[in-house]
Amino acid sequence: MPTDYDDEHDDRPRPRRPESSAIENVIPFRNALALAAYYSSIFTLIPCVIGLGIVGVIPIVLGILGPRHAANDEMARGRAHAWVGIIIGGLEVLAGCGVIGTFIYLLVAGPQWG
């Protein structure tokens, strides 16, 4: 007679553990929101330099939605990608505000060279 500890004779269906590949640990392709947060934070660094740091809001929003998706879907990963998107997006917004603030200050103060 099989006991609770005897897995050899136990015919109950077992829940399958999600299998992950090595590439999925690096690129979370099942969590598109986290991946989009990461890539959008990297690609919006260029507009950030010219004062358009407001585009950093996009990776922040996607980075917030990424871990929520990962919490609901056991196959999705990408929390680190989401956090990178949030952090870089926040820095882009701060840098953009700094560039715009400096530009406004220079317009208001006028030339101080002489």
Contacts in CASP RR format, 6 or more apart in sequence:
PFRMAT RR
TARGET T0000
AUTHOR 0000-0000-0000
METHOD contacts of the structure
MODEL  1
MPTDYDDEHDDRPRPRRPESSAIENVIPFRNALALAAYYSSIFTLIPCVI
GLGIVGVIPIVLGILGPRHAANDEMARGRAHAWVGIIIGGLEVLAGCGVI
GTFIYLLVAGPQWG
2 8 0 8 1.000
2 9 0 8 1.000
2 10 0 8 1.000
18 74 0 8 1.000
18 75 0 8 1.000
20 77 0 8 1.000
24 30 0 8 1.000
24 77 0 8 1.000
25 77 0 8 1.000
27 35 0 8 1.000
28 34 0 8 1.000
28 35 0 8 1.000
28 70 0 8 1.000
28 76 0 8 1.000
28 77 0 8 1.000
28 78 0 8 1.000
28 81 0 8 1.000
29 35 0 8 1.000
30 73 0 8 1.000
30 75 0 8 1.000
30 76 0 8 1.000
30 77 0 8 1.000
31 66 0 8 1.000
31 69 0 8 1.000
31 70 0 8 1.000
31 73 0 8 1.000
31 76 0 8 1.000
31 77 0 8 1.000
31 78 0 8 1.000
31 81 0 8 1.000
31 82 0 8 1.000
32 69 0 8 1.000
33 62 0 8 1.000
33 63 0 8 1.000
33 65 0 8 1.000
33 66 0 8 1.000
33 69 0 8 1.000
33 82 0 8 1.000
34 62 0 8 1.000
34 63 0 8 1.000
34 66 0 8 1.000
34 67 0 8 1.000
34 69 0 8 1.000
34 70 0 8 1.000
34 76 0 8 1.000
34 77 0 8 1.000
34 78 0 8 1.000
34 79 0 8 1.000
34 81 0 8 1.000
34 82 0 8 1.000
35 78 0 8 1.000
35 81 0 8 1.000
36 59 0 8 1.000
36 62 0 8 1.000
37 59 0 8 1.000
37 60 0 8 1.000
37 62 0 8 1.000
37 63 0 8 1.000
37 65 0 8 1.000
37 66 0 8 1.000
37 81 0 8 1.000
37 82 0 8 1.000
37 84 0 8 1.000
37 85 0 8 1.000
37 86 0 8 1.000
38 59 0 8 1.000
38 81 0 8 1.000
38 82 0 8 1.000
38 84 0 8 1.000
38 85 0 8 1.000
40 56 0 8 1.000
40 58 0 8 1.000
40 59 0 8 1.000
40 62 0 8 1.000
40 85 0 8 1.000
41 56 0 8 1.000
41 59 0 8 1.000
41 84 0 8 1.000
41 85 0 8 1.000
41 87 0 8 1.000
41 88 0 8 1.000
41 89 0 8 1.000
41 92 0 8 1.000
42 88 0 8 1.000
44 53 0 8 1.000
44 55 0 8 1.000
44 56 0 8 1.000
44 58 0 8 1.000
44 59 0 8 1.000
44 89 0 8 1.000
44 92 0 8 1.000
45 88 0 8 1.000
45 92 0 8 1.000
47 53 0 8 1.000
47 55 0 8 1.000
48 55 0 8 1.000
48 56 0 8 1.000
48 92 0 8 1.000
48 95 0 8 1.000
48 96 0 8 1.000
49 95 0 8 1.000
49 99 0 8 1.000
50 99 0 8 1.000
51 95 0 8 1.000
51 96 0 8 1.000
51 99 0 8 1.000
51 100 0 8 1.000
51 103 0 8 1.000
52 96 0 8 1.000
53 92 0 8 1.000
53 93 0 8 1.000
53 95 0 8 1.000
53 96 0 8 1.000
53 97 0 8 1.000
53 99 0 8 1.000
54 93 0 8 1.000
54 96 0 8 1.000
55 92 0 8 1.000
56 89 0 8 1.000
56 90 0 8 1.000
56 92 0 8 1.000
56 93 0 8 1.000
57 89 0 8 1.000
57 93 0 8 1.000
58 89 0 8 1.000
59 85 0 8 1.000
59 86 0 8 1.000
59 88 0 8 1.000
59 89 0 8 1.000
59 90 0 8 1.000
59 92 0 8 1.000
60 85 0 8 1.000
60 86 0 8 1.000
60 89 0 8 1.000
60 90 0 8 1.000
60 93 0 8 1.000
62 82 0 8 1.000
62 85 0 8 1.000
63 82 0 8 1.000
63 83 0 8 1.000
63 85 0 8 1.000
63 86 0 8 1.000
64 82 0 8 1.000
64 86 0 8 1.000
66 78 0 8 1.000
66 79 0 8 1.000
66 82 0 8 1.000
67 78 0 8 1.000
67 79 0 8 1.000
67 82 0 8 1.000
69 76 0 8 1.000
70 76 0 8 1.000
70 77 0 8 1.000
70 78 0 8 1.000
70 79 0 8 1.000
70 82 0 8 1.000
END
